Amino acid sequence: MATGMLHSHYLFVVLFTLIYLVKTILLLSDKDELLEKFKKKTKVVEMIVSFGFLATGVFLLTQLPVVTTIMIVKIVLVVLSIPLAVIGYKKKNKVLATLSFFLIVVSFGLAHKAKDAKAGEKTVALSGKEIFEEKCTLCHGGDGKLALSGAKDLSVTQLPHAGIVEIITNGKNTMAAYKEALTAEQIEAVASYIETDLKGK
Ligand code: HEC
């Protein structure tokens, strides 16, 4: 389901970018009449594509285990590009139109970067690592050794798997419980990440 959605999202993004590429080229080369014609012809298509692009994007966002910084940057860029594009094409302002096109392309590039980074790793190992980096490094540090505000050095933990899962689930002293913030699978994934990537390193 999510993969099919991802593919439709890419398709919408590509179509959206193509429409904007043509519009930007026409605007930059002062082909005003052609631009108007193109805008008229693609109006409905553009509405469908933009809606599909946003709807699949929002759906995918709700499916993410963790929202990474790169995702936030991407969303901000896309959101910024919309008013820029609207004003740019209405006022035939080349700078604004080019800028908005540039923002869309950059955010598209970012999406691919994030995907490439993921492709090499196993999903479980990756989400465990991502969750750890997002939620745990503040006290435990990237290598698990930081031990801030009384935290334990995770690289020397003696706890068995079940004990690690228990502490992440229910918390202990200054460490908060994560049973609300993370699913059981995510807790398993972070616990495995600690055991395979931090412990004994
Ligand atoms: C607010 C700081 C803080 C954050 C954030 C935090 N921890 Fe902790 N963690 C602690 C403290 C403090 C302890 C020691 C608790 C005790 O034994 O008194 C601890 C202990 C642990 C232990 C037990 C280690 C041992 O050998 O006893 C594990 C495992 C652990 N944390 C994992 C995590 C994971 C995974 C996350 C992210 C989901 C996380 N922690 C986030 C503060 C934090």
py3Dmol code that shows the C-alpha trace and the ligand (Angstrom):
import py3Dmol

protein = """\
ATOM      1  CA  MET A   1       0.000   0.000   0.000  1.00  0.00           C
ATOM      2  CA  ALA A   2       2.626   2.521   1.071  1.00  0.00           C
ATOM      3  CA  THR A   3       4.950   1.515  -1.793  1.00  0.00           C
ATOM      4  CA  GLY A   4       2.193   1.950  -4.369  1.00  0.00           C
ATOM      5  CA  MET A   5       1.472   5.315  -2.828  1.00  0.00           C
ATOM      6  CA  LEU A   6       5.156   6.239  -3.010  1.00  0.00           C
ATOM      7  CA  HIS A   7       5.239   5.386  -6.713  1.00  0.00           C
ATOM      8  CA  SER A   8       2.125   7.459  -7.425  1.00  0.00           C
ATOM      9  CA  HIS A   9       3.680  10.289  -5.436  1.00  0.00           C
ATOM     10  CA  TYR A  10       6.817  10.199  -7.589  1.00  0.00           C
ATOM     11  CA  LEU A  11       4.710  10.097 -10.729  1.00  0.00           C
ATOM     12  CA  PHE A  12       2.742  13.166  -9.614  1.00  0.00           C
ATOM     13  CA  VAL A  13       5.945  14.969  -8.623  1.00  0.00           C
ATOM     14  CA  VAL A  14       7.522  14.256 -12.019  1.00  0.00           C
ATOM     15  CA  LEU A  15       4.415  15.422 -13.914  1.00  0.00           C
ATOM     16  CA  PHE A  16       4.160  18.515 -11.719  1.00  0.00           C
ATOM     17  CA  THR A  17       7.818  19.353 -12.281  1.00  0.00           C
ATOM     18  CA  LEU A  18       7.468  18.847 -16.058  1.00  0.00           C
ATOM     19  CA  ILE A  19       4.486  21.207 -16.265  1.00  0.00           C
ATOM     20  CA  TYR A  20       6.431  23.808 -14.310  1.00  0.00           C
ATOM     21  CA  LEU A  21       9.531  23.273 -16.413  1.00  0.00           C
ATOM     22  CA  VAL A  22       7.602  24.052 -19.612  1.00  0.00           C
ATOM     23  CA  LYS A  23       5.931  27.066 -17.988  1.00  0.00           C
ATOM     24  CA  THR A  24       9.232  28.425 -16.702  1.00  0.00           C
ATOM     25  CA  ILE A  25      10.913  28.013 -20.088  1.00  0.00           C
ATOM     26  CA  LEU A  26       8.019  29.761 -21.866  1.00  0.00           C
ATOM     27  CA  LEU A  27       8.025  32.600 -19.350  1.00  0.00           C
ATOM     28  CA  LEU A  28      11.797  33.053 -19.531  1.00  0.00           C
ATOM     29  CA  SER A  29      11.800  33.100 -23.312  1.00  0.00           C
ATOM     30  CA  ASP A  30       9.001  35.736 -23.423  1.00  0.00           C
ATOM     31  CA  LYS A  31       6.613  33.395 -25.212  1.00  0.00           C
ATOM     32  CA  ASP A  32       3.647  34.982 -23.457  1.00  0.00           C
ATOM     33  CA  GLU A  33       1.028  33.797 -25.908  1.00  0.00           C
ATOM     34  CA  LEU A  34       2.257  30.236 -25.869  1.00  0.00           C
ATOM     35  CA  LEU A  35       2.421  30.380 -22.091  1.00  0.00           C
ATOM     36  CA  GLU A  36      -1.220  31.465 -21.880  1.00  0.00           C
ATOM     37  CA  LYS A  37      -2.219  28.691 -24.284  1.00  0.00           C
ATOM     38  CA  PHE A  38      -0.243  26.119 -22.355  1.00  0.00           C
ATOM     39  CA  LYS A  39      -1.722  27.311 -19.059  1.00  0.00           C
ATOM     40  CA  LYS A  40      -5.246  27.006 -20.461  1.00  0.00           C
ATOM     41  CA  LYS A  41      -4.630  23.564 -21.955  1.00  0.00           C
ATOM     42  CA  THR A  42      -3.033  22.134 -18.835  1.00  0.00           C
ATOM     43  CA  LYS A  43      -5.281  23.815 -16.275  1.00  0.00           C
ATOM     44  CA  VAL A  44      -7.330  20.731 -15.398  1.00  0.00           C
ATOM     45  CA  VAL A  45      -4.356  18.381 -15.633  1.00  0.00           C
ATOM     46  CA  GLU A  46      -2.390  20.684 -13.380  1.00  0.00           C
ATOM     47  CA  MET A  47      -5.179  20.765 -10.806  1.00  0.00           C
ATOM     48  CA  ILE A  48      -5.375  16.968 -10.758  1.00  0.00           C
ATOM     49  CA  VAL A  49      -1.591  16.599 -10.628  1.00  0.00           C
ATOM     50  CA  SER A  50      -1.185  19.171  -7.831  1.00  0.00           C
ATOM     51  CA  PHE A  51      -3.947  17.573  -5.826  1.00  0.00           C
ATOM     52  CA  GLY A  52      -2.459  14.104  -6.313  1.00  0.00           C
ATOM     53  CA  PHE A  53       0.979  15.394  -5.437  1.00  0.00           C
ATOM     54  CA  LEU A  54      -0.216  16.947  -2.161  1.00  0.00           C
ATOM     55  CA  ALA A  55      -2.634  14.164  -1.198  1.00  0.00           C
ATOM     56  CA  THR A  56      -0.093  11.350  -1.698  1.00  0.00           C
ATOM     57  CA  GLY A  57       2.548  13.493   0.029  1.00  0.00           C
ATOM     58  CA  VAL A  58       0.389  14.065   3.098  1.00  0.00           C
ATOM     59  CA  PHE A  59      -0.564  10.385   3.186  1.00  0.00           C
ATOM     60  CA  LEU A  60       3.089   9.309   3.029  1.00  0.00           C
ATOM     61  CA  LEU A  61       3.938  11.784   5.767  1.00  0.00           C
ATOM     62  CA  THR A  62       1.444  10.144   8.118  1.00  0.00           C
ATOM     63  CA  GLN A  63       3.109   6.776   7.416  1.00  0.00           C
ATOM     64  CA  LEU A  64       6.614   7.844   8.403  1.00  0.00           C
ATOM     65  CA  PRO A  65       7.989   6.252  11.565  1.00  0.00           C
ATOM     66  CA  VAL A  66       9.979   9.405  12.309  1.00  0.00           C
ATOM     67  CA  VAL A  67       9.991  12.785  10.610  1.00  0.00           C
ATOM     68  CA  THR A  68      13.590  13.477   9.671  1.00  0.00           C
ATOM     69  CA  THR A  69      15.102  16.944   9.281  1.00  0.00           C
ATOM     70  CA  ILE A  70      15.472  16.386   5.543  1.00  0.00           C
ATOM     71  CA  MET A  71      11.706  15.791   5.329  1.00  0.00           C
ATOM     72  CA  ILE A  72      10.964  19.009   7.198  1.00  0.00           C
ATOM     73  CA  VAL A  73      13.291  20.979   4.899  1.00  0.00           C
ATOM     74  CA  LYS A  74      11.564  19.388   1.921  1.00  0.00           C
ATOM     75  CA  ILE A  75       8.078  20.258   3.119  1.00  0.00           C
ATOM     76  CA  VAL A  76       9.101  23.848   3.884  1.00  0.00           C
ATOM     77  CA  LEU A  77      10.610  24.189   0.375  1.00  0.00           C
ATOM     78  CA  VAL A  78       7.514  22.803  -1.334  1.00  0.00           C
ATOM     79  CA  VAL A  79       5.184  24.965   0.764  1.00  0.00           C
ATOM     80  CA  LEU A  80       7.323  28.042   0.023  1.00  0.00           C
ATOM     81  CA  SER A  81       7.396  27.345  -3.699  1.00  0.00           C
ATOM     82  CA  ILE A  82       3.600  27.404  -4.074  1.00  0.00           C
ATOM     83  CA  PRO A  83       2.882  31.101  -3.297  1.00  0.00           C
ATOM     84  CA  LEU A  84       6.064  32.059  -5.176  1.00  0.00           C
ATOM     85  CA  ALA A  85       4.828  30.191  -8.250  1.00  0.00           C
ATOM     86  CA  VAL A  86       1.320  31.651  -8.047  1.00  0.00           C
ATOM     87  CA  ILE A  87       2.612  35.227  -7.775  1.00  0.00           C
ATOM     88  CA  GLY A  88       5.449  34.591 -10.244  1.00  0.00           C
ATOM     89  CA  TYR A  89       3.209  33.361 -13.081  1.00  0.00           C
ATOM     90  CA  LYS A  90       0.425  35.846 -12.418  1.00  0.00           C
ATOM     91  CA  LYS A  91       2.745  38.837 -12.486  1.00  0.00           C
ATOM     92  CA  LYS A  92       5.016  37.188 -15.071  1.00  0.00           C
ATOM     93  CA  ASN A  93       7.868  37.781 -12.696  1.00  0.00           C
ATOM     94  CA  LYS A  94      10.756  35.724 -14.038  1.00  0.00           C
ATOM     95  CA  VAL A  95      12.802  35.807 -10.854  1.00  0.00           C
ATOM     96  CA  LEU A  96       9.981  34.514  -8.658  1.00  0.00           C
ATOM     97  CA  ALA A  97       8.905  31.895 -11.186  1.00  0.00           C
ATOM     98  CA  THR A  98      12.456  30.602 -11.590  1.00  0.00           C
ATOM     99  CA  LEU A  99      12.987  30.612  -7.849  1.00  0.00           C
ATOM    100  CA  SER A 100       9.850  28.563  -7.233  1.00  0.00           C
ATOM    101  CA  PHE A 101      10.848  26.089  -9.936  1.00  0.00           C
ATOM    102  CA  PHE A 102      14.295  25.865  -8.393  1.00  0.00           C
ATOM    103  CA  LEU A 103      12.775  25.144  -4.948  1.00  0.00           C
ATOM    104  CA  ILE A 104      10.656  22.321  -6.357  1.00  0.00           C
ATOM    105  CA  VAL A 105      13.680  20.767  -8.056  1.00  0.00           C
ATOM    106  CA  VAL A 106      15.829  21.082  -4.921  1.00  0.00           C
ATOM    107  CA  SER A 107      13.174  19.422  -2.771  1.00  0.00           C
ATOM    108  CA  PHE A 108      12.852  16.669  -5.373  1.00  0.00           C
ATOM    109  CA  GLY A 109      16.624  16.187  -5.174  1.00  0.00           C
ATOM    110  CA  LEU A 110      16.461  16.014  -1.384  1.00  0.00           C
ATOM    111  CA  ALA A 111      13.821  13.298  -1.562  1.00  0.00           C
ATOM    112  CA  HIS A 112      16.138  11.231  -3.715  1.00  0.00           C
ATOM    113  CA  LYS A 113      19.057  11.750  -1.427  1.00  0.00           C
ATOM    114  CA  ALA A 114      17.006  10.507   1.514  1.00  0.00           C
ATOM    115  CA  LYS A 115      15.888   7.511  -0.525  1.00  0.00           C
ATOM    116  CA  ASP A 116      19.416   6.636  -1.663  1.00  0.00           C
ATOM    117  CA  ALA A 117      20.624   6.725   1.914  1.00  0.00           C
ATOM    118  CA  LYS A 118      17.892   4.272   2.851  1.00  0.00           C
ATOM    119  CA  ALA A 119      18.333   1.906  -0.071  1.00  0.00           C
ATOM    120  CA  GLY A 120      21.587   0.432   1.212  1.00  0.00           C
ATOM    121  CA  GLU A 121      20.383  -0.546   4.665  1.00  0.00           C
ATOM    122  CA  LYS A 122      17.882  -2.989   6.041  1.00  0.00           C
ATOM    123  CA  THR A 123      14.607  -1.292   6.931  1.00  0.00           C
ATOM    124  CA  VAL A 124      14.630  -2.431  10.534  1.00  0.00           C
ATOM    125  CA  ALA A 125      18.254  -1.450  11.175  1.00  0.00           C
ATOM    126  CA  LEU A 126      17.597   1.890   9.533  1.00  0.00           C
ATOM    127  CA  SER A 127      14.488   2.797  11.443  1.00  0.00           C
ATOM    128  CA  GLY A 128      16.139   1.712  14.699  1.00  0.00           C
ATOM    129  CA  LYS A 129      19.084   3.974  13.940  1.00  0.00           C
ATOM    130  CA  GLU A 130      16.816   6.823  12.843  1.00  0.00           C
ATOM    131  CA  ILE A 131      14.687   6.577  15.943  1.00  0.00           C
ATOM    132  CA  PHE A 132      17.792   6.482  18.130  1.00  0.00           C
ATOM    133  CA  GLU A 133      19.264   9.551  16.448  1.00  0.00           C
ATOM    134  CA  GLU A 134      15.988  11.397  16.706  1.00  0.00           C
ATOM    135  CA  LYS A 135      14.989  10.581  20.281  1.00  0.00           C
ATOM    136  CA  CYS A 136      17.883   9.206  22.274  1.00  0.00           C
ATOM    137  CA  THR A 137      21.104  11.026  21.369  1.00  0.00           C
ATOM    138  CA  LEU A 138      20.203  14.037  23.523  1.00  0.00           C
ATOM    139  CA  CYS A 139      21.124  12.070  26.652  1.00  0.00           C
ATOM    140  CA  HIS A 140      22.950   9.030  25.278  1.00  0.00           C
ATOM    141  CA  GLY A 141      24.949  10.641  22.440  1.00  0.00           C
ATOM    142  CA  GLY A 142      25.341   9.269  18.915  1.00  0.00           C
ATOM    143  CA  ASP A 143      27.605   6.444  20.127  1.00  0.00           C
ATOM    144  CA  GLY A 144      25.545   5.714  23.278  1.00  0.00           C
ATOM    145  CA  LYS A 145      28.365   6.841  25.573  1.00  0.00           C
ATOM    146  CA  LEU A 146      27.362  10.399  26.430  1.00  0.00           C
ATOM    147  CA  ALA A 147      25.546   9.564  29.705  1.00  0.00           C
ATOM    148  CA  LEU A 148      24.012  13.004  30.177  1.00  0.00           C
ATOM    149  CA  SER A 149      21.692  13.723  33.140  1.00  0.00           C
ATOM    150  CA  GLY A 150      22.478  10.378  34.745  1.00  0.00           C
ATOM    151  CA  ALA A 151      21.960   8.298  31.596  1.00  0.00           C
ATOM    152  CA  LYS A 152      23.774   4.971  31.305  1.00  0.00           C
ATOM    153  CA  ASP A 153      26.580   4.325  28.819  1.00  0.00           C
ATOM    154  CA  LEU A 154      24.781   2.068  26.338  1.00  0.00           C
ATOM    155  CA  SER A 155      27.982   0.656  24.861  1.00  0.00           C
ATOM    156  CA  VAL A 156      28.631  -1.225  28.116  1.00  0.00           C
ATOM    157  CA  THR A 157      25.060  -2.172  29.021  1.00  0.00           C
ATOM    158  CA  GLN A 158      24.734  -5.568  30.695  1.00  0.00           C
ATOM    159  CA  LEU A 159      20.981  -5.724  30.209  1.00  0.00           C
ATOM    160  CA  PRO A 160      19.482  -8.567  28.198  1.00  0.00           C
ATOM    161  CA  HIS A 161      17.258  -7.711  25.220  1.00  0.00           C
ATOM    162  CA  ALA A 162      14.080  -7.881  27.314  1.00  0.00           C
ATOM    163  CA  GLY A 163      15.586  -5.500  29.885  1.00  0.00           C
ATOM    164  CA  ILE A 164      16.491  -2.946  27.228  1.00  0.00           C
ATOM    165  CA  VAL A 165      13.007  -3.180  25.727  1.00  0.00           C
ATOM    166  CA  GLU A 166      11.502  -2.790  29.219  1.00  0.00           C
ATOM    167  CA  ILE A 167      13.471   0.409  29.988  1.00  0.00           C
ATOM    168  CA  ILE A 168      12.646   1.981  26.620  1.00  0.00           C
ATOM    169  CA  THR A 169       8.983   1.031  27.034  1.00  0.00           C
ATOM    170  CA  ASN A 170       8.462   2.120  30.628  1.00  0.00           C
ATOM    171  CA  GLY A 171      11.372   4.481  31.300  1.00  0.00           C
ATOM    172  CA  LYS A 172      13.482   4.679  34.435  1.00  0.00           C
ATOM    173  CA  ASN A 173      14.240   7.675  36.701  1.00  0.00           C
ATOM    174  CA  THR A 174      14.978  10.676  34.416  1.00  0.00           C
ATOM    175  CA  MET A 175      14.520   8.623  31.263  1.00  0.00           C
ATOM    176  CA  ALA A 176      10.969   8.943  29.976  1.00  0.00           C
ATOM    177  CA  ALA A 177       8.793   6.004  28.915  1.00  0.00           C
ATOM    178  CA  TYR A 178       8.502   5.620  25.140  1.00  0.00           C
ATOM    179  CA  LYS A 179       5.441   3.381  25.007  1.00  0.00           C
ATOM    180  CA  GLU A 180       3.277   6.275  23.813  1.00  0.00           C
ATOM    181  CA  ALA A 181       5.758   7.773  21.380  1.00  0.00           C
ATOM    182  CA  LEU A 182       6.950   4.538  19.747  1.00  0.00           C
ATOM    183  CA  THR A 183       5.244   1.360  18.584  1.00  0.00           C
ATOM    184  CA  ALA A 184       6.320  -2.041  19.903  1.00  0.00           C
ATOM    185  CA  GLU A 185       8.132  -2.711  16.599  1.00  0.00           C
ATOM    186  CA  GLN A 186       9.960   0.587  16.783  1.00  0.00           C
ATOM    187  CA  ILE A 187      11.061  -0.160  20.348  1.00  0.00           C
ATOM    188  CA  GLU A 188      12.288  -3.585  19.185  1.00  0.00           C
ATOM    189  CA  ALA A 189      14.143  -1.864  16.345  1.00  0.00           C
ATOM    190  CA  VAL A 190      15.910   0.650  18.616  1.00  0.00           C
ATOM    191  CA  ALA A 191      16.751  -2.092  21.125  1.00  0.00           C
ATOM    192  CA  SER A 192      18.326  -4.168  18.328  1.00  0.00           C
ATOM    193  CA  TYR A 193      20.190  -1.122  17.091  1.00  0.00           C
ATOM    194  CA  ILE A 194      21.697  -0.614  20.579  1.00  0.00           C
ATOM    195  CA  GLU A 195      22.703  -4.281  20.752  1.00  0.00           C
ATOM    196  CA  THR A 196      24.202  -4.579  17.282  1.00  0.00           C
ATOM    197  CA  ASP A 197      25.638  -1.119  16.655  1.00  0.00           C
ATOM    198  CA  LEU A 198      26.449   0.459  20.019  1.00  0.00           C
ATOM    199  CA  LYS A 199      27.119  -2.333  22.498  1.00  0.00           C
ATOM    200  CA  GLY A 200      30.761  -3.306  22.766  1.00  0.00           C
ATOM    201  CA  LYS A 201      31.879  -0.644  20.288  1.00  0.00           C
TER     202      LYS A 201
END
"""
ligand_1 = """\
43
HEC
C 16.250 12.580 29.141
C 17.452 11.815 28.881
C 17.272 10.442 28.211
C 16.765 10.188 26.958
C 16.217 11.178 25.943
C 16.878 8.764 26.765
N 17.439 8.187 27.877
Fe 17.907 6.224 28.087
N 18.541 6.574 29.987
C 18.527 7.795 30.601
C 18.874 7.620 32.007
C 18.962 8.718 33.028
C 19.132 6.245 32.182
C 19.528 5.547 33.467
C 18.281 5.119 34.201
C 18.652 4.479 35.528
O 19.103 3.348 35.489
O 18.510 5.163 36.514
C 18.907 5.616 30.888
C 19.056 4.272 30.669
C 18.826 3.651 29.453
C 19.002 2.229 29.214
C 19.486 1.188 30.225
C 20.968 1.025 30.111
C 21.514 0.142 31.225
O 22.477 -0.579 30.932
O 20.979 0.200 32.335
C 18.671 2.005 27.923
C 18.707 0.678 27.174
C 18.275 3.290 27.345
N 18.396 4.269 28.314
C 17.851 3.473 26.054
C 17.333 4.651 25.569
C 16.727 4.788 24.276
C 16.610 3.682 23.252
C 16.311 6.071 24.179
C 15.542 6.702 23.021
C 14.310 6.039 22.638
C 16.681 6.757 25.396
N 17.292 5.856 26.212
C 16.456 8.095 25.628
C 18.225 9.017 30.022
C 17.681 9.178 28.777
"""
view = py3Dmol.view(width=600, height=400)
view.addModel(protein, "pdb")
view.setStyle({"model": 0}, {"cartoon": {"style": "trace"}})
view.addModel(ligand_1, "xyz")
view.setStyle({"model": 1}, {"stick": {}})
view.zoomTo()
view.show()
